[in-house]
Amino acid sequence: MKFQIAQRLFSSTGGYASLALRVPVGAILAAHGAQKLFGWFGGYGLEGTGQWMASIGLQPGFLMALLAGSAEFFGGLALLFGLLTRPAAVVTAFTMLVAIFSVHFSNGLFMSNNGYEYALSLFAVTLALGVQGGGRLALDNLLLTHFAGAGRATGAVIRNSVA
């Protein structure tokens, strides 16, 4: 049972293409999360981001900033390395949907008007990674190998104890 869950979680149909999606999008998301959490790269940190989020109706602002920043920073790092790719992709995709509908949608499509095209692009990539997994060059493959070995060992113990 554990192996079946691990196989669904860590296996991938992405091949090398996932790497081309994971690395740049993971770096971008991690950088945006660092702006929100730590104030790096010209960001406002938790306090400033929290105040802004509260001003647009995302309450409590500090908690929303912490959640969004953590999803982007830690999710981005996970995508970058291909570690827990599917969960990280789903969390960041959800975060992008919230950004689209709470901040950008009313401004139209184009970024020049603070529209949703950029967040939509990140949503599309993270959704694709959520479906196909981390690909061939992902740390998820090590986890899958570990759980596959544990699954075989557990099956052998059960078979030997029944016999």
N, C-alpha and C positions, 0 to 999 in steps of 0.2 A: 504493500500500500504506500509506504513512504517513498519507495523508489518510483512508483507511478506518478506521485505528486512531483517529485524532484525532476522526473523526466519531462513532464509538461512545463514545469517552471524554467528549467535550464537548457533544454534542447533548443535547437534553432534550425530554421530553414533559410537563414539569411546568407550563408556563405561569406564571401569577402565583402559583399556589398554593405552589410551591416556596419562594418568598420568605417566605411566612407560616410555613413550617416552618424554613427555613434561619436566619433572623435570630435568633429567640429561642433556638433550640436551639444555634446556634453560639455565642451569647453565654454561655449556661449552661455549655457544655462548656469554653469558653476560661477562664471564671472558675474552674471546678473544676480545670482543668489548672494555672492560676496558683497555686492553693492548694498543689498538690503540688510544683510546680517551684520557686516563688519564696517561698512562705509568705505570699502576699498573701491578703486577705479572711479572715483568721483561720486560714489553713492552717498546716501544719507544715513546709513546704519539703521538699526532697529528703531531707535527713537524717532528719527525723522520720517522714515518710511511708515512707521505706525501712525504718526500724526497725519500723514497724507492719506493713508488708507481710511482712517476714521473720517477724514474730511469728505471722502467720496461715498461714505455710507457703509464701509466694510468694518463692522464693529465686533469686538474691541480691536482697535487698530493695531496695538502692539502685538496681540496674539495673531492677527491676520498676517502681519509683517513677518513674524517668526515662522508661521506655517509656510507662507509663500517663499520666503528666503531659504528655509530649510529644504523644501521640495526642490527648488532650483539648484541650490548649492550641492547638497548631498546627492540628489538625483542626477545632477550633471556629472559629478565625479563618478558615480556608479556607471552611468552610460559611457563615460570616457574610457573606463577600464573594462567594461562589459561584465560588471559584477551585479548580480540580481537585476539584469537588464529589463526583464518584463515588468517586475513591480516598479522599478524606477521610471520606466517609460510610461506606465499607466498613471502614476502619481504626477509626473510632469505634464502629461497630456491634460489631465484634469485641471492642473494649475493654469495651463494655457487657456483652457475653456473659460475659466473664471476671469482671467485677464481680458479675454476677448469681449465677454458680455458685460463685465462690470466697468471696464475702462475704455475700450477702443471701439466697440461696435457702433456707437452713436456718432462716431467721427468718420464713418465710411471706411472704405477699403484701404486707402493709401496712407503710408507712413508719413507723408508730408503734412497730413492733417491729424497726426496721431491716431491713424486708423489701425485696423486689425490685421493687415497683410503679414506683418512679421510674426505676430503671435500665431496666426493661422499656419504659417510655414512650420514653426516649431511644433505646433500641434500635429500637423500631418506627419512629420518625421517621427515624433515620439509615438504616435499611434501605430505607424508602420513597424517600429521597433518592438512595440508591445505585442504585435501579431507575430512577427518573424523571429524575435529573439536577438541575441547578441552576435550571432554569426560564428565563423570559424576561429577568429582571433579574439576570443573573449574569455575572461576568467570564469564565466559560467561553465565552460567546458571542464575545468578542473573540478568544480563542484559536482557536475553531473558524473564524472568519473568516480569521484569519492562516494557519492550516493549509490552508484551502480555497484561498486564493490561491496558496500554495506548491504545493499539489497540481496546480492548473491550470497553473502555470508549469512545473513538472516535466514534466507531460504534453505541453505544447507543445514543450519542448526535445527530448523523446524523439521526438515525431512529426516535428519538423523535421530531426533528425539522421538519421532513418531514410529520409526522403524524398529 
